[in-house]
Amino acid sequence: MKPIYLAGTGSYLPEEVLTNFDLEKTLDTSDEWIVTRTGIRERRVAPKDQATSDLALPACRDALDMSGLTPDDVDVIIMATITPDTHCPTGANWLQAKLNASRALTFDVAAACSGFIFGLHVADKYLRSGFCKNVLVVASEVMTRSTDWTDRSSCILWGDGAGAAVLTTEPRGPAHEMLSVHAHSDGSQGGNLLLPGGGSAVSPISHESVDQKRHTIKLIEASSTLRVAVKYFGESIQEALEANTIVLDEIAWFIPHQANIRIIQALAKRLKVDMERFYMTIDRYGNISSASCAITLDEAAQNGALKPGDLVCLTAFGGGITWASSLLRW
């Protein structure tokens, strides 16, 4: 089979910064309390006139520019999101029109915080089948509009942003091989992270459903979720290692979903890996669900942290529950 290459990355973050000190003005909380429990100091908030596809657009343009491809070269656009512009059309459809990628097949993938790697997983299968040559994967979220700003345990977590990657079998310039990608889900454990409003179980929207805050995201049993997340983060990394016959010491960088600093610290302890090998952005951007991994990968690529030949392991855990990993050779 032809190898699959990551030929370009891009990201976009809204300009507005919401700090912990800003949240102190409206919530019974403090910067110290939030930083200690989550590692987050600030997050980005999209303006009211920007939807998910609007955040995705500049990220995709940057990824395409880096790859040397144009929108006309794109065969498939996969958008990972749980906050699409609309449920119909999909976020990917809106993005296609704004990007003017008229040839592309487009659709959304909803896998919560694992969404970007799930998108890579689908792209990998499409490319390896020979169905197409160039796939644009973008993860974009406007999480702040699905947030209950009176819930101090949850609203402190979320931010907005987008990250993108171009995958291809025929790179036009420098590219990085995607050695493998792995994805899993277990619906029987799906009750700990819920965004019920808008689905058929809570439809049509009513005064009652709004008053019950069923249209905002809810984190149930956070402590048990943390333990489960550490378990599946670890298993997904181990799966990538075994699939490529390598050991932990060979990985230069781990790029995890930016969920909570405590989860990553517990994961590092479990793996006996120094935290310095985990590239982190959570302090500046918070948890952007599916987009966190993509944004963090792009930042690490842009600032030169990733060196030629480095093995880079992406790993994620999300609602559903879902978990996933991918191994890149930079």
C-alpha positions in Angstrom: 0.0 0.0 0.0 1.1 3.6 -0.6 2.1 5.4 2.5 -0.1 8.2 3.8 1.4 11.6 4.4 0.4 14.6 6.5 1.4 17.4 4.1 0.1 20.5 6.0 -1.4 21.7 9.2 -3.2 24.9 10.2 -5.1 26.3 13.1 -7.3 29.3 14.0 -8.1 30.8 17.4 -10.6 33.7 18.0 -9.1 36.9 19.3 -11.2 37.3 22.4 -9.4 35.9 25.5 -11.5 34.9 28.6 -9.2 34.6 31.6 -9.9 33.0 34.9 -9.9 36.5 36.5 -12.8 37.4 34.2 -14.7 34.3 35.4 -14.0 35.4 39.0 -16.3 38.3 38.4 -19.4 36.2 37.7 -18.7 32.8 39.5 -17.8 31.7 43.0 -14.3 30.6 41.8 -10.7 31.8 41.6 -7.8 31.7 39.3 -5.9 29.5 41.8 -8.9 27.1 42.1 -9.2 26.7 38.3 -5.4 26.4 37.6 -4.9 23.8 40.4 -7.8 21.6 39.2 -7.5 21.9 35.4 -4.3 23.7 34.4 -6.3 26.3 32.5 -5.5 30.0 32.8 -7.5 31.3 29.8 -9.5 30.3 26.8 -10.7 31.8 23.5 -14.3 32.8 22.7 -15.7 33.2 19.2 -17.6 36.4 18.4 -21.4 36.0 17.9 -21.2 36.4 14.2 -18.8 33.4 13.7 -20.0 29.8 13.4 -18.0 26.6 13.5 -17.3 26.7 9.7 -16.0 30.3 10.0 -13.3 29.1 12.5 -12.5 26.2 10.3 -12.0 28.2 7.1 -8.6 30.0 8.0 -7.3 26.8 9.5 -8.0 24.9 6.3 -6.5 27.6 4.1 -3.3 27.5 6.1 -3.1 23.7 6.0 -3.7 23.8 2.2 -1.1 26.5 1.7 1.5 24.4 3.6 0.7 21.3 1.5 0.9 23.1 -1.8 -2.6 22.0 -2.7 -5.6 24.2 -3.7 -9.3 23.7 -2.8 -9.8 22.2 -6.2 -7.3 19.4 -5.4 -9.3 18.3 -2.3 -11.3 15.1 -2.9 -12.8 14.7 0.6 -13.5 17.2 3.5 -14.1 15.6 6.9 -15.1 18.0 9.7 -14.9 16.7 13.3 -17.3 18.7 15.5 -20.1 18.4 18.1 -21.0 22.1 17.6 -21.8 22.3 13.8 -23.2 25.5 12.3 -26.5 23.5 11.8 -27.5 19.9 11.9 -28.6 20.2 8.3 -26.6 21.0 6.2 -23.5 19.7 8.0 -20.7 21.9 9.1 -18.5 20.4 6.4 -21.1 21.5 3.8 -21.0 25.1 4.9 -17.2 24.9 5.0 -17.1 23.5 1.4 -19.0 26.5 0.1 -16.8 29.0 1.9 -13.6 27.3 0.8 -14.9 26.9 -2.8 -13.8 23.2 -2.8 -16.5 22.2 -5.3 -15.1 18.8 -6.2 -15.0 17.5 -2.6 -17.2 14.9 -0.9 -18.0 16.4 2.5 -19.4 15.1 5.8 -19.1 15.6 9.6 -17.7 13.2 12.2 -19.1 13.5 15.7 -16.8 11.8 18.2 -16.5 14.5 20.8 -12.9 15.1 22.0 -11.6 12.2 19.9 -13.0 13.7 16.8 -9.8 14.9 15.1 -8.2 11.5 15.3 -11.4 9.8 14.2 -11.3 12.1 11.2 -7.7 10.9 10.5 -8.9 7.3 10.9 -11.6 7.8 8.2 -9.2 9.7 5.9 -6.7 6.9 6.3 -9.2 4.3 5.1 -10.4 6.4 2.2 -6.8 7.0 1.0 -5.7 3.4 1.5 -8.7 2.1 -0.5 -7.6 4.2 -3.5 -10.9 6.1 -3.5 -9.1 9.5 -3.4 -5.7 11.2 -3.2 -6.2 14.2 -1.0 -8.3 14.6 2.2 -8.7 17.7 4.3 -9.5 16.9 7.9 -10.6 19.8 10.1 -11.7 19.8 13.7 -13.7 22.9 14.7 -15.7 23.8 17.8 -17.6 26.7 19.3 -17.9 25.1 22.7 -18.7 28.4 24.6 -22.2 28.4 23.1 -23.0 25.0 24.5 -21.8 26.0 28.0 -23.7 26.6 31.2 -22.0 29.7 32.5 -23.5 29.2 35.9 -21.9 25.8 36.4 -18.5 26.5 37.8 -17.3 22.9 37.6 -17.9 22.8 33.8 -17.9 26.3 32.3 -14.2 26.9 33.3 -13.1 24.1 30.8 -14.3 25.1 27.4 -12.9 27.2 24.6 -13.3 27.8 20.9 -11.0 27.2 17.9 -10.2 25.0 14.9 -7.3 22.9 13.6 -6.8 21.2 10.2 -4.5 18.7 8.5 -4.1 17.7 4.8 -3.5 14.0 4.2 -2.4 12.7 0.8 -0.8 9.8 -1.0 1.1 12.1 -3.3 2.8 15.0 -1.4 4.0 18.0 -3.5 6.6 19.0 -1.0 7.9 18.1 2.5 5.5 15.8 4.3 5.3 13.6 7.3 4.2 9.9 7.2 1.2 8.8 9.2 2.3 5.4 10.3 -0.9 4.2 11.8 -4.2 5.5 13.3 -6.5 3.7 15.7 -10.0 4.5 17.0 -12.5 2.9 19.4 -15.8 3.5 21.1 -18.0 2.1 23.8 -21.6 3.4 23.9 -22.3 1.6 27.1 -20.2 4.2 29.0 -21.6 7.2 27.2 -23.5 8.8 30.0 -20.7 10.8 31.6 -20.5 13.6 29.1 -23.9 14.8 27.7 -25.1 17.4 25.3 -28.7 16.2 25.0 -30.5 19.3 23.5 -31.0 19.3 19.8 -31.2 15.6 19.4 -34.3 13.5 18.9 -34.5 12.6 22.6 -35.0 16.3 23.4 -37.0 17.7 20.5 -38.6 19.9 19.7 -36.9 22.6 21.7 -39.2 23.9 24.4 -39.3 26.4 27.3 -39.0 23.4 29.6 -35.9 21.9 27.9 -34.2 25.4 28.0 -35.1 26.0 31.6 -33.7 22.5 32.4 -30.4 23.5 30.6 -30.6 20.5 28.4 -29.0 22.4 25.6 -25.7 22.8 27.5 -22.9 20.3 28.0 -22.9 18.4 31.3 -20.0 16.6 32.8 -21.3 13.8 35.1 -19.1 12.1 37.7 -15.9 13.9 36.8 -13.7 11.9 39.1 -14.7 8.6 37.5 -14.3 10.1 34.1 -10.8 11.1 35.0 -9.9 7.5 35.9 -11.5 6.1 32.7 -9.7 8.7 30.6 -6.3 7.8 32.0 -7.0 4.1 31.3 -8.0 4.7 27.6 -5.3 7.3 26.9 -2.8 4.8 28.0 -4.3 1.9 26.0 -4.5 4.0 22.9 -0.8 4.9 23.1 0.1 1.3 23.8 -1.9 0.2 20.7 0.1 2.7 18.5 3.4 1.4 19.9 2.5 -2.3 19.3 1.2 -1.6 15.8 4.6 -0.1 14.8 6.8 -2.3 16.9 8.4 0.5 18.9 8.7 1.3 22.6 7.8 4.4 24.7 11.4 5.8 24.7 11.3 6.1 20.9 8.5 8.7 21.0 9.8 12.2 20.9 6.5 14.0 21.6 3.1 13.0 22.9 0.3 15.3 21.7 -2.7 14.5 23.8 -6.2 15.9 23.8 -6.1 18.9 26.1 -8.7 17.8 28.6 -7.3 18.5 32.0 -3.8 18.8 33.3 -4.5 16.3 36.0 -5.4 13.6 33.4 -2.1 14.1 31.6 -0.1 14.1 34.8 -1.7 10.9 35.8 -1.1 9.4 32.4 2.6 10.5 32.5 2.9 8.8 35.9 1.2 5.6 34.7 3.5 5.5 31.6 6.6 6.6 33.6 7.2 9.3 31.0 8.4 12.8 31.8 5.7 15.5 31.5 8.2 17.5 29.3 7.5 15.1 26.5 3.8 16.0 26.5 3.1 19.1 24.4 0.6 21.2 26.2 -1.6 24.1 25.2 -4.4 23.8 27.8 -3.2 26.7 29.9 -3.8 29.1 27.0 -6.8 27.6 25.1 -8.7 25.3 27.5 -10.5 22.3 26.2 -11.7 22.8 22.6 -13.1 19.2 22.3 -12.2 17.7 18.9 -10.1 20.7 17.9 -7.6 20.5 20.8 -5.3 17.8 19.4 -5.3 19.5 15.9 -4.5 22.9 17.3 -1.7 21.6 19.5 -0.2 19.6 16.6 -0.1 22.7 14.4 1.4 24.8 17.1 4.2 22.2 17.8 4.8 22.1 14.0 4.9 25.8 13.5 7.2 26.7 16.4 9.8 24.0 15.4 9.3 21.7 18.4 8.8 18.8 16.0 12.1 17.8 14.4 12.7 15.8 11.3 12.6 12.1 12.2 10.7 12.6 15.4 8.1 10.0 16.3 4.9 11.9 17.4 2.0 10.2 19.1 -1.4 11.8 19.1 -3.9 10.5 21.6 -7.4 11.4 22.7 -10.3 10.4 24.9 -13.8 11.8 24.6 -17.5 11.4 25.2 -19.3 8.6 23.7 -17.1 7.2 25.1 -14.4 7.3 22.4 -10.6 6.9 22.4 -8.0 7.1 19.6 -4.4 7.4 18.7 -2.1 8.1 15.7 1.6 7.8 15.2 3.4 10.2 12.9 7.0 10.2 11.7 8.0 13.9 11.4 
